[in-house]
Amino acid sequence: MKIVIDVMGGDNGVLPIIDGVKRALKNQNFQAILVGDEGLIKPLISQDIVDRVQVVHCSDYIRMEEAASIAAKRKESSIYVGMEIIRDNQAQAIVSAGHSGATMSLATLRVGRIEGVARPAICTLMPSITANPSIILDAGANTDCKPEYLVDFAIMGYEYAKNVLGYAKPRVGLLTNGEEDSKGNELTKEAFKILKSYDFFKGNVEGNDIYNGSIDVVVCDGFTGNIVLKASEGVATSVSYILKEHIKSSLSGLLGGYLLKGAFAKLKKKLDYAEYGGAPLLGVNKTVIISHGKSNARAIECAIYQAIRAIEANVCEKIAQAFVNKG
């Protein structure tokens, strides 16, 4: 198994990305193809992993402030070179913490959409009160959607939850402002009419259902999904900050914090985006994992694990078959 890792463009530089690759190589059997500036990469490659790492040199990369539209013209950039590697079947997946817009654009243009998929979607894992996370899509790839796009997202989310996450019978819901069939805007009402014919569809859901374990797959347009994602990250950060401040504010708080140390550690792990690694871009012909620009080593490590699970589950092939059946 070969996985491409775009080493360039992350907010924290090359080091955490290489560290994440090292951690993943210790736990999983795969070959890492590192794409980026070899002058920055090679000094960080330790002897114990050198035989399982290939470095493909390119010094150019798409900066975060640059427009995604230029990616197709920058053929020497790390993300372009990485996409060509998986396009040419020299690797099965790519992980990137660089420019997400460039990654999405090149995945669609160079790797290509699965036949029948109108728009690829970003699929993000969300914490829930149960042991199983829920997933939300689209989380930002498509700000303006048609009803049929949401139907495609539902099918892809169902296949991902079933084949990669291992949920026996994934429950799919449509995110609206109320559970009643009549709720929603023009987009969701039209999507509802189509989705109600699918056995996996459980109806409209509200924002709190993302976290309470009542649904497995939450479908929405990318504008809404991205706001939900960013708001959730903000809440998690604020909760952690408030807890720390209260614990430090008094002796009883310090004592309580000490006694609940294990519980707080579990809470932090559940809310930490790094534990979920990255977001797969569903609907393209290869496994593409988009990681947070601020990804630390743990996030990159978990993103690689996500890629491995998707490859082993043949999720791209399963989605392609689902769209054949849809037709």
TORBALUM-453929 format. One line per 3 residues: their letters; for each residue x negated, y, z negated of N, C-alpha, C. Coordinates in steps of 0.2 Angstrom, whole numbers, plus 5000, padded with zeros to 4 digits. Atoms other than C-alpha are relative to their C-alpha. Example, Ala and Ser with C-alpha at 12.3 -4.5 7.8 and 13.67 -1.06 7.14 Angstrom:
2
as) 4996:4994:5000:4938:4978:4961:4996:5006:5000 | 5004:4994:5001:4932:4995:4964:5004:5005:4997
//
This chain:
327
mki) 4996:4994:5000:5000:5000:5000:4996:5006:5000 | 5004:4994:5000:4993:5017:5005:5005:5006:4999 | 4997:4994:5002:4999:5034:4998:4996:5006:5001
vid) 5004:4993:4999:4994:5051:5004:5002:5005:4995 | 4999:4995:5005:4992:5064:4991:4997:5007:5003 | 5002:4994:4998:4991:5082:4997:4997:5004:4994
vmg) 5004:4998:5006:4978:5089:4985:5000:5008:4999 | 5000:4993:5000:4980:5107:4990:5006:5004:4999 | 4994:4996:5000:4992:5121:4986:5004:5000:4993
gdn) 4997:4999:5006:4997:5117:4968:4998:5006:4996 | 5001:4994:5004:4998:5131:4955:4994:4999:4996 | 5005:5001:5005:4985:5123:4944:4993:4997:5003
gvl) 5006:5003:4997:4972:5118:4957:4999:4993:5001 | 5001:5007:4998:4964:5102:4962:5000:4995:4994 | 5002:5004:5005:4959:5095:4945:5006:4996:4997
pii) 4994:5004:5003:4977:5090:4938:5002:4995:5005 | 4998:5004:4994:4981:5082:4955:4996:4993:5000 | 5005:5006:5000:4965:5071:4955:5001:4996:4994
dgv) 4999:5004:5006:4968:5066:4937:5006:4996:5000 | 4994:5004:5000:4985:5061:4940:4999:4994:5005 | 5002:5006:4995:4979:5050:4955:4996:4995:4996
kra) 5004:5005:5004:4966:5042:4943:5004:4996:4995 | 4996:5003:5005:4979:5038:4930:5005:4995:5004 | 4995:5005:4996:4991:5030:4943:4996:4994:5003
lkn) 5005:5005:4997:4976:5020:4951:4999:4995:4994 | 5001:5005:5006:4973:5012:4933:5006:4995:4999 | 4994:5004:5002:4991:5006:4932:5003:4997:5006
qnf) 4997:5003:4994:4996:5002:4950:4995:4998:5006 | 5005:5002:4995:4988:4993:4965:5002:5004:5007 | 4999:4997:4993:4988:5005:4980:4993:5004:5002
qai) 5006:4996:4998:4975:5015:4990:5003:5007:5001 | 4998:4993:5000:4975:5034:4988:4996:5003:5006 | 5003:4996:4995:4972:5045:5003:5001:5007:4998
lvg) 5000:4993:5002:4967:5062:4997:4999:5005:5005 | 5000:4995:4995:4970:5076:5009:4998:5007:4997 | 5002:4993:5002:4961:5093:5006:4993:5001:5001
deg) 5007:4998:4999:4944:5101:5004:4996:4995:4996 | 5005:5005:5003:4931:5087:5001:4995:5003:4995 | 5004:4996:5005:4920:5100:4992:5003:5000:4993
lik) 4996:5000:5007:4933:5101:4978:5002:4993:4998 | 4997:5007:5002:4939:5083:4978:4994:4995:4998 | 5005:5006:5001:4923:5072:4979:4996:5001:4993
pli) 5004:5000:5007:4914:5079:4963:5005:4997:4995 | 4995:5003:5005:4930:5073:4954:5002:4993:5000 | 4998:5007:4999:4931:5056:4960:4995:4995:4996
sqd) 5005:5004:5004:4923:5044:4947:4999:4993:5004 | 5003:5006:4996:4914:5028:4952:5005:4994:4999 | 4995:5005:5001:4928:5017:4945:5006:4999:5005
ivd) 4995:5000:4995:4940:5022:4958:4998:5002:5007 | 5002:4998:4993:4929:5027:4973:5002:4995:5005 | 4998:5004:4995:4933:5011:4982:5007:5000:5002
rvq) 4993:5000:4999:4951:5014:4981:5003:5007:5003 | 4998:4993:4998:4951:5032:4987:4997:5002:5007 | 5003:4998:4993:4949:5039:5005:5001:5008:5000
vvh) 4999:4993:5000:4946:5058:5007:5000:5002:5007 | 5000:4997:4993:4952:5067:5023:4999:5007:4999 | 5002:4993:5001:4944:5084:5024:5004:5004:5004
csd) 4997:4994:4997:4954:5100:5028:5000:5005:4995 | 5000:4995:5005:4951:5116:5020:5006:5005:5000 | 4994:4996:5000:4967:5125:5025:5006:4997:4997
yir) 4994:5002:5003:4983:5124:5016:5005:5006:5000 | 4995:4995:5000:5000:5133:5016:5000:5003:4993 | 4999:4997:5006:5000:5146:5002:5007:5001:4998
mee) 4993:4999:5002:5015:5148:4991:5004:5006:5003 | 4997:4994:4998:5018:5166:4997:5002:5000:5007 | 4999:5000:4993:5018:5161:5015:5007:4997:5002
aas) 4993:5002:4998:5034:5157:5025:4999:4993:5002 | 5000:5008:4998:5038:5138:5028:5000:5000:5007 | 4999:5001:4993:5041:5142:5046:4993:5000:5004
iaa) 5007:5000:4996:5022:5144:5050:4997:4993:4999 | 5003:5006:5001:5019:5126:5044:4998:4996:5006 | 5000:5004:4994:5022:5118:5061:4994:5003:5005
krk) 5006:4998:4996:5008:5129:5069:4993:4999:4996 | 5006:5001:5004:4995:5126:5055:4998:4993:5000 | 5002:5007:4999:4989:5109:5062:4994:4998:4996
ess) 5006:5002:5004:4973:5109:5051:5002:5001:4992 | 4998:5000:5007:4983:5112:5035:5001:4993:4996 | 5000:5006:5004:4983:5099:5021:5007:4996:5001
iyv) 4993:5004:5000:5002:5095:5022:5001:4998:5007 | 4999:5002:4993:5002:5095:5041:4996:4993:5001 | 5004:5006:4999:4987:5082:5041:5003:4994:4997
gme) 4997:5005:5003:4995:5072:5028:5007:4997:5003 | 4994:5002:4997:5012:5071:5037:4998:4996:5006 | 5002:5004:4994:5003:5065:5053:4997:4993:4998
iir) 5002:5007:5002:4995:5051:5043:5006:4995:4999 | 4994:5005:5001:5012:5044:5038:5004:4999:5006 | 4997:5001:4993:5019:5048:5055:4997:4995:5004
dnq) 5004:5005:4996:5006:5037:5063:5000:4993:4996 | 5000:5007:5004:5010:5023:5050:4993:4998:4997 | 5006:5002:5004:4993:5024:5042:5001:5000:4992
aqa) 4999:5000:5007:5001:5026:5025:5008:5000:5000 | 4993:5001:5001:5019:5023:5018:5003:5006:4997 | 4997:4994:5004:5022:5039:5008:4995:5005:4999
ivs) 5004:4994:5001:5016:5056:5004:5003:5004:4994 | 4998:4996:5006:5016:5066:4988:4997:5007:5000 | 5002:4993:4999:5014:5085:4988:5002:5004:4994
agh) 4998:4995:5005:5014:5098:4974:4999:5007:5003 | 5001:4993:4997:5011:5112:4987:5006:5003:5002 | 4994:4996:4998:5023:5123:4997:5006:4995:5002
sga) 4994:5005:4999:5040:5113:4996:5003:5002:5006 | 4997:4999:4993:5047:5122:5011:4996:4998:5006 | 5005:5002:4994:5032:5118:5022:5001:4992:5000
tms) 4999:5007:5001:5034:5100:5015:5006:4997:5004 | 4994:5001:4997:5052:5099:5020:5001:5001:5007 | 5000:4998:4993:5050:5107:5036:4996:4995:5005
lat) 5004:5004:4996:5036:5096:5042:5002:4993:5000 | 4997:5007:5001:5044:5080:5035:5006:4999:5006 | 4995:5000:4995:5059:5084:5046:4998:5000:5007
lrv) 5002:4999:4993:5050:5090:5062:4995:4994:5002 | 5005:5005:4998:5035:5077:5062:5002:4993:4998 | 4998:5007:5002:5041:5062:5052:5007:4998:5003
gri) 4994:5001:4997:5059:5064:5058:5006:4998:4996 | 4994:5002:5004:5077:5062:5051:5002:4993:5002 | 4996:5006:4999:5085:5045:5049:5006:5001:5005
egv) 4995:5000:4995:5097:5042:5064:5007:5001:4996 | 4994:4999:5003:5114:5049:5058:5000:5005:4995 | 5000:4995:5006:5108:5060:5044:5000:5007:5003
arp) 4999:4993:4997:5113:5078:5048:4994:5004:4997 | 5005:4996:5003:5101:5086:5035:4997:4996:4994 | 5004:5003:5006:5088:5078:5023:5002:5004:4993
aic) 4999:4997:5007:5091:5082:5004:4995:4998:4995 | 5004:5001:5006:5081:5084:4989:5004:4997:4994 | 4997:5004:5005:5085:5071:4976:4996:5001:4993
tlm) 5003:4999:5006:5081:5076:4958:5003:4996:4994 | 4998:5004:5006:5082:5065:4942:5001:5005:4994 | 4998:4995:5006:5091:5074:4927:5001:4995:4994
psi) 5000:5004:5006:5090:5068:4909:5008:5000:4998 | 4993:5001:5003:5106:5061:4901:5000:4997:4993 | 5000:5003:5007:5111:5055:4884:4999:4993:5000
tan) 5001:5007:5000:5110:5037:4890:4993:4999:5002 | 5007:5001:4998:5094:5028:4895:4999:5001:5007 | 5000:5000:4993:5098:5030:4913:5000:5008:5002
psi) 4999:4993:4998:5095:5048:4921:5005:5000:5005 | 4996:4999:4994:5107:5054:4933:4996:5004:5006 | 5004:4997:4995:5102:5061:4950:5005:5006:5003
ild) 4996:4995:4996:5108:5077:4959:4997:5002:5006 | 5002:4998:4993:5107:5081:4977:5005:5003:5004 | 5007:4998:4998:5104:5092:4986:4998:5005:4995
aga) 5003:4996:5005:5093:5101:4974:4996:5006:5003 | 5003:4994:4998:5087:5115:4986:4998:5000:5008 | 5002:5000:4993:5084:5109:5004:5005:5004:5005
ntd) 4995:4997:4996:5100:5116:5011:5005:5005:4996 | 4997:4995:5004:5107:5132:5004:5008:5001:5003 | 4993:5000:4997:5122:5132:5016:5002:4993:5003
ckp) 4998:5007:4998:5131:5116:5019:5007:5000:5003 | 4993:5001:4997:5146:5109:5029:5002:4993:4996 | 4998:5005:5004:5157:5096:5021:4997:4993:5002
eyl) 5003:5007:4998:5149:5081:5031:4993:5000:4998 | 5007:5000:5003:5132:5086:5024:5001:4997:4993 | 4999:5003:5006:5139:5082:5007:5002:4993:5000
vdf) 4998:5007:4999:5146:5066:5013:4993:4996:5001 | 5007:5003:4999:5128:5061:5019:4996:5000:4994 | 5003:5000:5007:5121:5067:5002:5002:4994:4996
aim) 4997:5005:5005:5133:5055:4993:4997:4993:5002 | 5002:5007:4998:5128:5040:5004:4993:4999:4998 | 5008:5001:5001:5109:5043:5002:4999:5000:4992
gye) 5001:5001:5007:5111:5046:4983:5002:4994:4997 | 4997:5007:5002:5121:5030:4981:4994:4995:5002 | 5006:5005:4999:5107:5020:4990:4994:5001:4996
yak) 5006:4999:5005:5093:5028:4980:5001:4998:4993 | 4998:5002:5007:5102:5025:4964:5000:4992:4999 | 4999:5007:5000:5106:5007:4968:4993:4996:5001
nvl) 5006:5004:4997:5089:5002:4977:4994:5002:4996 | 5006:4998:5003:5076:5012:4968:5001:5001:4992 | 4998:4999:5007:5084:5016:4951:5003:4993:4997
gya) 4997:5006:5002:5092:4999:4950:5007:5000:4997 | 4994:5000:5003:5109:5004:4945:5005:4996:5004 | 4996:5005:4997:5121:4990:4949:5006:5003:5005
kpr) 4995:4996:4997:5136:5001:4954:5000:5007:4999 | 5001:4993:5001:5131:5019:4955:5007:5004:5001 | 4994:4996:5000:5145:5031:4952:4999:5007:5003
vgl) 5001:4994:4997:5146:5046:4963:5005:5005:4999 | 4995:4995:5001:5154:5063:4959:4998:5006:5004 | 5001:4993:4996:5156:5080:4968:5000:5005:4995
ltn) 5000:4994:5005:5151:5095:4958:5004:5006:5001 | 4995:4995:4999:5165:5107:4956:5001:5004:4993 | 4999:4996:5006:5172:5119:4943:5006:4997:4996
gee) 4995:5004:5004:5185:5106:4937:5001:4993:5002 | 4999:5007:4998:5189:5088:4937:5006:4998:5004 | 4994:5001:4996:5206:5089:4945:4998:5000:5007
dsk) 5001:5000:4993:5207:5085:4963:5001:5006:5004 | 4999:4994:4997:5213:5102:4967:4995:5005:4999 | 5005:4995:5002:5198:5111:4960:4995:5000:5006
gne) 5006:5000:4995:5183:5117:4970:5001:5006:5005 | 4999:4995:4995:5180:5129:4984:5001:4997:5007 | 4998:5003:4993:5183:5127:5003:4995:4994:5002
ltk) 5005:5005:4998:5167:5117:5005:5002:4993:4996 | 4999:5006:5004:5170:5104:4991:5007:4997:5001 | 4993:5003:4998:5189:5102:4995:5000:4996:5006
eaf) 5000:5004:4993:5185:5097:5013:4996:4994:4999 | 5004:5005:5001:5171:5086:5007:5004:4994:4996 | 4996:5005:5004:5183:5078:4994:5004:4996:5004
kil) 4995:5004:4995:5195:5073:5008:4997:4994:5003 | 5003:5005:4997:5182:5063:5016:4997:4995:4995 | 5003:5004:5005:5173:5056:5001:5005:4995:4996
ksy) 4995:5004:5004:5189:5049:4993:5001:4993:5003 | 4999:5006:4996:5189:5035:5006:4994:4995:4998 | 5006:5004:5001:5172:5028:4999:5001:4997:4993
dff) 4999:5004:5006:5173:5015:4985:4996:5003:4994 | 5005:4997:5006:5158:5023:4975:5002:5007:4998 | 4999:4993:5002:5166:5040:4974:5005:5000:4994
kgn) 4996:5000:5006:5173:5044:4957:5004:5007:4999 | 4996:4994:5000:5180:5061:4961:4996:5006:4998 | 5003:4994:5002:5176:5079:4955:4997:4999:4993
veg) 5003:4999:5006:5164:5082:4941:4998:5007:4998 | 5002:4993:5002:5159:5097:4931:4992:4999:4997 | 5007:4999:5002:5141:5103:4925:4998:4995:4995
ndi) 5001:5004:5005:5142:5094:4909:4999:4993:5001 | 5001:5007:4998:5144:5077:4917:4993:4998:5003 | 5006:5002:4998:5127:5078:4924:4996:4997:4994
yng) 5004:5002:5006:5120:5075:4906:5003:4995:4996 | 4996:5004:5005:5134:5065:4897:5000:4992:5002 | 5000:5007:4998:5131:5048:4906:5006:4998:5003
sid) 4994:5002:4997:5148:5048:4914:5000:4999:5008 | 5001:5000:4993:5141:5049:4932:4993:4999:5001 | 5007:5001:4998:5126:5043:4941:4997:5004:5005
vvv) 5002:4996:4994:5125:5053:4957:5004:5006:5000 | 4996:4994:4999:5130:5071:4958:4998:5004:5006 | 5001:4997:4993:5133:5079:4975:5002:5007:5000
cdg) 4999:4992:4999:5132:5098:4979:4996:5003:5005 | 5005:4997:4995:5125:5110:4991:4994:5002:4997 | 5007:4998:5003:5107:5115:4989:4999:5006:4996
ftg) 5000:4994:5004:5111:5132:4983:5002:4999:4993 | 4997:5002:5007:5121:5126:4968:4995:4995:4997 | 5005:5005:5003:5109:5111:4965:4994:5003:4997
niv) 5006:4997:5002:5094:5122:4964:5001:5005:4994 | 4999:4996:5006:5102:5134:4952:5001:4996:4994 | 4999:5005:5005:5108:5119:4941:4993:4998:4998
lka) 5006:5003:5002:5090:5112:4941:4996:5006:4996 | 5004:4995:5003:5081:5129:4937:5004:5002:4993 | 4996:4999:5006:5095:5132:4923:4998:4995:4995
seg) 5001:5006:5004:5092:5115:4916:4993:5000:4997 | 5007:4999:5002:5073:5118:4915:4999:5005:4995 | 5000:4995:5004:5076:5134:4907:5003:4999:4993
vat) 4997:5002:5007:5087:5127:4893:4996:4995:4997 | 5004:5004:5003:5075:5113:4890:4994:5004:4997 | 5005:4996:5002:5061:5125:4888:5002:5004:4994
svs) 4998:4995:5005:5071:5137:4877:5002:4995:4993 | 4999:5004:5005:5077:5122:4866:4993:4998:4996 | 5006:5001:5003:5059:5117:4863:4997:5005:4996
yil) 5002:4994:5003:5054:5134:4859:5003:5002:4993 | 4996:4999:5006:5068:5137:4846:4999:4995:4995 | 5002:5006:5005:5064:5120:4838:4994:5002:4996
keh) 5007:4998:5002:5046:5125:4836:5000:5006:4995 | 5000:4994:5004:5050:5142:4829:5003:4999:4993 | 4997:5002:5006:5062:5135:4816:4996:4996:4995
iks) 5005:5004:5004:5050:5122:4810:4995:5004:4997 | 5006:4996:5002:5036:5134:4808:5003:5006:4995 | 4998:4994:5004:5047:5147:4799:5001:4999:4992
sls) 5000:5001:5007:5048:5138:4782:4997:4993:4998 | 5003:5007:5002:5041:5124:4771:5005:4995:5001 | 4995:5006:4999:5057:5114:4772:5000:4999:5007
gll) 5000:5002:4993:5056:5116:4791:4994:4996:5002 | 5006:5004:4998:5039:5110:4792:5000:4993:4997 | 4999:5007:5002:5043:5095:4781:5005:4996:5004
ggy) 4995:5004:4996:5059:5091:4791:4997:4999:5007 | 5003:5001:4994:5048:5093:4807:4995:4994:5000 | 5004:5006:5001:5036:5080:4800:5004:4994:5000
llk) 4996:5006:5000:5049:5068:4796:5004:4998:5006 | 4997:5001:4993:5057:5070:4813:4996:5000:5006 | 5005:4999:4995:5041:5070:4822:5001:4995:5006
gaf) 4999:5005:4995:5045:5054:4832:5006:5002:5004 | 4994:4998:4996:5062:5060:4837:4999:5006:5004 | 5001:4995:4996:5056:5076:4843:4995:4998:5006
akl) 5004:5003:4995:5043:5067:4853:5004:4997:5006 | 4996:5003:4996:5056:5057:4861:5004:5005:5004 | 4996:4995:4997:5067:5072:4865:4995:5004:5005
kkk) 5004:4997:4995:5052:5081:4873:4998:4996:5006 | 5001:5005:4994:5048:5066:4884:5006:5000:5004 | 4994:5001:4995:5066:5065:4890:5001:5007:5003
ldy) 4999:4993:4997:5067:5084:4894:4994:5002:5004 | 5005:4998:4996:5050:5085:4902:5000:4998:5007 | 5000:5001:4992:5050:5087:4921:4995:4995:5002
aey) 5006:5004:4998:5033:5079:4921:5001:4992:5000 | 4999:5007:5001:5040:5062:4916:5004:4998:5006 | 4996:5002:4994:5051:5062:4932:4996:5001:5006
gga) 5005:5000:4995:5036:5066:4943:5002:5005:5005 | 4999:4995:4995:5044:5074:4958:5007:4998:5003 | 4994:5001:4997:5059:5074:4969:5000:4997:5007
pll) 5000:5003:4994:5061:5062:4984:5004:5004:5005 | 4997:4997:4994:5066:5070:5001:5004:4995:5003 | 4996:5006:4997:5080:5058:5006:5003:5002:5007
gvn) 4997:4998:4993:5085:5057:5025:4995:5000:5005 | 5005:5000:4995:5068:5056:5033:4997:4993:5000 | 5001:5006:4999:5060:5041:5040:4994:4997:4996
ktv) 5005:5003:5005:5046:5039:5027:5001:5003:4993 | 4999:4998:5007:5045:5041:5008:4996:5007:4999 | 5003:4993:5001:5041:5060:5004:5002:5002:4993
iis) 4998:4998:5007:5040:5065:4986:4997:5008:4999 | 5002:4993:5001:5040:5084:4982:4999:5001:4993 | 5001:4999:5007:5032:5088:4966:5000:5008:4998
hgk) 5000:4993:5003:5033:5104:4955:4994:5003:5002 | 5007:4997:4999:5020:5117:4960:4996:5001:4993 | 5003:5000:5007:5016:5118:4941:4998:4993:4997
sna) 5001:5007:5003:5013:5099:4940:4994:4999:4997 | 5006:5002:5003:5001:5093:4928:4998:4992:5002 | 5002:5006:4998:4992:5076:4929:5005:4995:4999
rai) 4995:5005:5001:5006:5066:4921:5006:5001:5005 | 4995:4999:4995:5018:5074:4934:4998:4996:5006 | 5003:5003:4994:5007:5068:4948:5000:4993:5000
eca) 5000:5007:5001:5005:5051:4941:5007:4997:5001 | 4993:5002:5000:5024:5049:4939:5003:5001:5007 | 4998:4999:4993:5027:5056:4957:4997:4994:5004
iyq) 5002:5006:4997:5016:5042:4963:5004:4994:4999 | 4996:5006:5002:5025:5029:4953:5007:5000:5004 | 4994:4999:4996:5041:5036:4962:4999:4998:5007
air) 5001:5002:4993:5034:5034:4979:4999:4992:5000 | 5001:5007:5000:5028:5016:4975:5007:4996:4999 | 4993:5004:5001:5046:5011:4969:5004:5001:5006
aie) 4996:4999:4994:5054:5019:4984:4997:4995:5006 | 5003:5005:4995:5042:5009:4996:5002:4993:4998 | 4998:5007:5002:5045:4993:4986:5007:4998:5001
anv) 4992:5001:5000:5064:4995:4987:5002:5001:5008 | 4998:4999:4993:5063:4999:5006:5006:5005:5001 | 4995:4995:5001:5074:5014:5002:5002:5003:5007
cek) 4999:4997:4994:5072:5022:5019:5004:4996:5005 | 4997:5005:4996:5077:5006:5028:5007:4999:4998 | 4993:5001:5003:5092:5004:5016:5005:5006:5002
iaq) 4996:4994:4998:5098:5022:5020:5001:5000:5007 | 4999:5001:4993:5096:5019:5038:5005:4995:5002 | 4995:5005:4999:5106:5004:5037:5007:5002:4998
afv) 4993:4997:5003:5120:5013:5027:5003:5005:5006 | 4998:4995:4995:5121:5026:5041:5002:4996:5007 | 4998:5004:4995:5122:5012:5054:5007:4998:4999
nkg) 4993:5002:5003:5137:5005:5044:5005:5006:5000 | 4996:4995:5001:5144:5022:5042:5003:5002:5007 | 4998:4999:4993:5145:5024:5061:5004:4995:5003
//
